[in-house]
Amino acid sequence: MTTTAVRTVAPVSRSRSREHARLAAAAAVVLALATISMFVGVSDVSLPGLLAGDPAAVDIFWISRLPRTLAVILAGMAVAVAGLIMQLMARNRFVEPSTVGTVESATLGILVVTVAIPTAPILLRMGVASVFAVLGTALFLAILRRLPARNTLLIPLVGIMLGGVIAAVVTFFAYRYDLLQTLSNWMIGDFSGVLRGRYELLWIVAALMLVGLLAADRFTVAGMGEDFTTNLGLNYRATMRLGLIIVSLISAVVVTTVGAVPFLGLVVPNIVSLLFGDNLRRAVPWTALFGAGFVLVCDIIGRTIRYPYEVPVGMVMAVVGAILFLLLILRKRNA
């Protein structure tokens, strides 16, 4: 290897080492937050009690605290990554599954199954919710292609209006069939009911995130437009279909298991983009870690702000996410 090649490779190697070190530090922070989360709650679960073999503490830890923390991490990672993919598909930084009708469509699917087959297993509900989520997201993208101009703020407004229409339909039929109480459980993310045996479906989203990481380069290219993607020899429509399926499945699984987690897929990808750029292969790990950390922080706040009562994490994230969303819009207008 020539001296010039050695000089070129060395900085790249050092840059990758620094990147890995930063990712490891971020993962350590998420692990620390997860540890705190497992020992926050009304029931007395402490490290000395676990080490001493206290039966009550051990049961609560394995049945409730650990599954809840894992559910928070998986949901946070998945929804954040889904938001990142959605933003590339729509070529707009102000969209995510909960602002384009995807989550509302998944909720409509669950409502249809609940009314038609009240005793349907959770896998059937998830499957129908996934189909409705795909249809809702495809409808948004179809409307997007017919907009006369790609105004930065017009696209999310159209998505919010579409989601509002679908949500109104869902609310109407939930009222007619006396399911408003159940509907609130789907529309507000809440991890208080997560127990061992009731969160395992979320491991599906871990596999979907892996698929998103493997196809990261394709999504990055597809985000530059159909003509550019075709000129590079990639199948634009196939890539968009893959992204559509990943986003819809993640949304359906999360809504079916813990309910909607608003603004997460909007705020986290924008923060990661500001800090690390738009390369999806590099952004996916950071987006996943930021998403998990963000939901962990909001979940801890929700469990402590009115202790011993608990505020659903969806409410906490709705307030924080809405504020950050407004700040992002104002920053975009001032840029």
N, C-alpha and C positions, 0 to 999 in steps of 0.2 A: 504494500500500500504506500502510495506517495505521501510526501509531507503535507501537501495541500489537502489530500483526502483525510488524513489524520486530523488536521486542523478543523475540517468541516464536521467530521463525525463527533469529535470531542464535545463541542458546545451542544449538539443535539442530544448526546448521551446525558450531559449534565442537566439539560432542560427537562428531559424525561425523568431523571432521578428526583429533581425538585418537584415535578408534578406529582409523582408517586408519593413523595414525602408529605405534600400538602393534602393529598387524598387520604393518606393514613391518619393525619392529624384531624381531618374532618370526620373520619369514621370514628376516631377516639372520642370526639365531642358527642357524636350521636350515641355511642355506647354509654357515655357518662349520663346523658339525658335519659336513656332507656333504663339505666340502673336506678336513677332517682324515681322514675315513673313507677317502677316495680315496688317501691317502698312508700308510695304516697296513697293514702286512702283512709277510710274510716276504720276498717279492721286493722288490728294491731299485728302488722307483719314487719319484723325487724331482722337484720342480719344475725344478731346474737340468738334470737329465737329460732331461726332456721338452723344455725350451727348446733344449737342445743337439742334439735329434734322435736320442737314443740309441735304436736300433731295438728292443732288448729292452724298454726302459721304455715306449716308445710302444705296442708290441703289448700288453703287460700292461695298460696303462691303458685302451685302447679295448676289449680283449676281456674283461677281468675287472673291473677296479676301477670304471670308470664304470657298466657294467651292474649291478654289485652295489649300488652306492650308489643308483642309480635304483630298483632293486627294493626296497631297504630303505625308501626314502621312500614309494613307491607303496603298499607293503603296510602300512606304519605308518599312513598317512593313511586308507586304505580300511577297515582293521579297526577303527580308532577310530570312524570315522563310522558303520560298521555297528553297533557297540555302542551308540552314541547313539540310533540309530533303534530298535534292539531294546528299549532301556529305555523309550522312549516307547510302543512297541507293547504291552509287558507292564505298563506303568505301575508300574515298579519299578526302582530304581537299582542293584540288585545282580544284574542279569542281563546277559549278553552271549553272542555266538554259541558260545563255548567252554564255557559253563556251562549251556546249555539243550539240548544235543544236536545243534546245527546242524553243528558241526565234525565230530563223531563220525559223523553221518549222511553228510556229504560223503565222509569216509574210507571208510565202508561202500560207497558208490557206486563209488569208485575201486577198491576191492577186488573188487567184483562184475565190473567191466570187466576187471580184470587176470586174474581167474580164467577168465572166459568168452572174452575176446579178448585174449590176451597181447600181441599186436602192435598193439593199438588205438592210433591217433594221440592226441596229447595233447588235441586239441579234443573228441574223442569222450569221453575220460575226464572232461574238464571238464563236458561236457554232462550225462553221467550223474550226476556228483557234484552238479551243481546241482539235478537232479530229486530226488535223495535228500535234499539239504539242505532243499529246500522242504518235502518230506514230513515230515522230522524236526522242523522249526520249526513247521509246522502242527500236528503232534501235540502239541508242548509248549503251544501256544496253546489247543488244544482242552482239554487237561487243566487249563490255567489257568482256563478259563471254568467248570469244574465244581468248583473248589475251594470249600469252604464259606465261607472267609474269606480276605480279601486281606492276610494277615499279611506284613509286610515281609521277614522272614527265611524264611518258609515257601516262598515262590515260588522263590528261588534254590536252596534245598535240593531241591525237586522237580525243578528243571532239572538239578542236578548228579546226582541219582539216575537220571533218564532218560538223561543222557549216559553215566553209568556202565554202565547196562544195554546201551546200543548199543555202547559200547566193548568190553564183555565179549564180545558177539556177534562183533564185528570181530576181536578177539584170538583167539577160538576158531577161526574159519575161517582166519585167517592162519596159525595153528599147523598146522591140518590140511593146508593147501596149501603149507607151508614158505615162508611169506611174512612171517615175523616181522621179518626184517632190512629188508625193503621197508617194512613197516608203521611201523617206527621213523622212517623218513625222512619219512613223512607226518605223524606225530604230534608231531614235534619240529621247530620252525622252524629252518632252517639255510640261510644264504645263501652258504655256502662253495662250493656247486656252481653258483652263478649265473654264467652266461657269456653273451656276446652270442649271440642266437639262441635262448636258453632262458628268457628272462624277459619277452618282449614281450607275452605274454598279460596281464600286469599292467596294461597300458595300458587294458584293458577296465574295470578298477575305477575308473580316473580318470573315464571316462564315467559310470559308476554314481554316483560322488560328485557329479558335476554334476547328475544327475537328482535326487539327494537334496537338493541345495541348492535347486533350482527348486521342489521340492515341500515345502520346509521348513515353510511356514506350514500346510499341510495336516496334516503329521505333528504339529505343535505342537497343533493343534486336536483331532486324533484322540487324542492323549495325555490329553485331559480326559474321555474316555469317549464311549460310543456315543450316549447321549441328547443330550449337549451338542453333539456333532458334527452329528447329524441336525437339531437345532433351528436350526443355522446354515446349513442347506441343503447340507451336504457329504455325499457318499456314504462312510459310515464303512467299509463292507466293501471298497470299491474302494481306499480309502486304505491299509487294512491289507494288502490283497493286494499293492499296490505296494511297501510296506515289506518284506513277506515276500520278494518277488522280489529286491529290492536286497540285503538281508542275505544271502540264500541264495547269490546269484551271487557276491558278494564273498567269502564264506567258501569257496565251491567253487574259485574262481580262485586264491585265496591258498594253500589247502591243496594244490591240484594243482601249483602252481609252486614254493613254498618250504616248505610244511608248515604246521602249526598254530602260531599265535603267541598263547600263552595270556595271559589277564588284561588284555591291552591295551585291548579294547573295554569293559572294566569300569572300570579305574582312570582312564583319560584323561577320559571323559565326566563322571565324578564330580568330578574336579579342575576341569574347565572350568565345570561347574555351580556349584561353590562360588565360583569367581572371577567368573563373568560372567552367572550366572542361567540360566534354562531356555528362553529364546527360541531355537528351533532355527536360525532364519536367522542369528542372530548367533553361535550356538555352533558351527555347522558349520566355518567357517574356522579358529576357534581349536582345535577338536577335531582337525582335520586336521594343523595345525601341531604341536600338542602330541604327537600320535601319531607323526608323522615324527621329531620330535626325540627322543622317548622310545626308539624303536627304534634310532635312530642311536647314542644313548649306550650302550644295552645291547649293540649290535653291536660298538662300539669296545671296551667292557669285555671282551666275550667273546674278542676278538682279541688283547688285551694282557695279560689276567690270568695266562695260562700261556704266554706267548710263548716259543718260536715255535709252540706248539700253539694250537689254537683251540677254545673252548667254544661249542657251538651257541647262537645267540641265544635260542632257545626255552627253554633251561635257565636262562639268566640272567634272562629275563623271568618265568619261573615262580617263581623265588625272590623277586625284587623285587615281582612282582605279588601273590603270596600274602601277603607282609608288608603291603602297602598295602591289600589286601582285608580283612585282619583289622582294620587300623586304621580302615577305613571302617565296618565292622560295629560296632566298639567305640564309635566316634564317634556312630553312629546310636542306639545303646542309651543313651548318656549324654545325648543331646540332649533 
